[in-house]
Amino acid sequence: MLLDLNNAASIVEWWCIFPERHGPLLADWERRRPEHAAEIGRARRLIKADPARRALLARSQADEGRARPVPEYRPSFDEVAAGELRGEDNVDAVAA
């Protein structure tokens, strides 16, 4: 599946595949990629508006609480090469 961060419906469908993982990842992207924050927020509202997806959200958040701590974020080579990092995210990805 291809994810389009400029399309809330695409984000919702992608989130539904693996909400336990994709939820925290979207929260991170919403913080680090302000150009996509509006669509990610819109996708979050669409998820909460649908009763079936809202139940899936509740289960995934409960699973997050029982999961291991999320490892420290390391930017991908593509993010580093494309210069997509803001100052706070500029860590040495090569050492990772």
C-alpha positions in Angstrom: 0.0 0.0 0.0 1.2 3.5 -0.8 0.7 6.1 1.8 -0.1 9.7 0.7 0.5 12.1 3.6 -1.4 14.7 1.7 -4.7 12.7 1.7 -6.5 12.0 5.0 -8.4 9.0 3.6 -5.1 7.4 2.6 -3.7 8.0 6.0 -6.8 6.4 7.6 -6.6 3.3 5.4 -2.8 2.9 6.2 -3.4 3.4 9.9 -6.1 0.6 9.9 -3.5 -1.9 8.7 -1.4 -1.8 11.9 -2.8 0.8 14.3 -0.5 -0.2 17.2 2.5 0.8 15.1 1.1 3.4 12.8 -0.5 5.5 15.5 2.7 6.4 17.2 4.5 6.8 13.9 1.8 9.3 12.7 2.1 11.2 16.0 5.8 11.5 15.4 5.3 12.6 11.8 2.7 15.1 12.8 5.3 16.7 15.1 8.2 16.5 12.8 6.5 17.2 9.4 4.4 20.3 9.8 3.6 20.3 6.1 1.5 17.1 6.7 0.2 17.9 10.2 -3.2 19.2 9.0 -4.0 16.0 7.0 -2.7 13.8 9.8 -5.0 15.7 12.2 -7.9 15.4 9.8 -7.2 11.6 9.6 -7.3 11.4 13.4 -10.7 13.1 13.4 -12.0 10.7 10.7 -10.8 7.7 12.8 -12.5 9.1 16.0 -15.8 9.8 14.0 -16.2 6.2 12.9 -17.4 3.8 15.6 -15.6 0.8 14.3 -12.3 2.7 13.9 -12.8 4.3 17.3 -13.0 0.9 18.9 -9.8 -0.1 17.0 -8.1 3.1 18.2 -9.1 2.2 21.8 -7.7 -1.3 21.5 -4.5 -0.1 19.9 -3.9 2.5 22.6 -4.5 -0.1 25.3 -1.9 -2.3 23.5 0.5 0.6 23.4 0.3 0.9 27.2 1.3 -2.7 27.6 4.0 -2.6 24.9 7.7 -2.1 25.4 9.0 1.5 25.4 9.5 2.9 21.9 13.1 2.9 20.9 14.8 6.2 20.2 14.0 7.6 16.8 16.7 7.4 14.2 16.1 9.2 10.9 16.3 7.0 7.8 19.0 7.5 5.2 16.4 8.9 2.8 15.3 11.6 5.4 18.9 12.6 5.9 19.7 12.6 2.2 16.6 14.7 1.4 17.4 17.2 4.1 13.9 16.7 5.7 15.2 17.0 9.3 14.6 19.9 11.6 17.3 20.9 14.0 16.0 18.8 16.9 15.9 15.7 14.7 19.3 16.1 13.3 21.1 13.2 14.9 23.9 11.1 13.4 21.9 8.5 11.5 25.1 7.0 10.1 26.2 5.9 13.6 22.8 4.2 14.1 
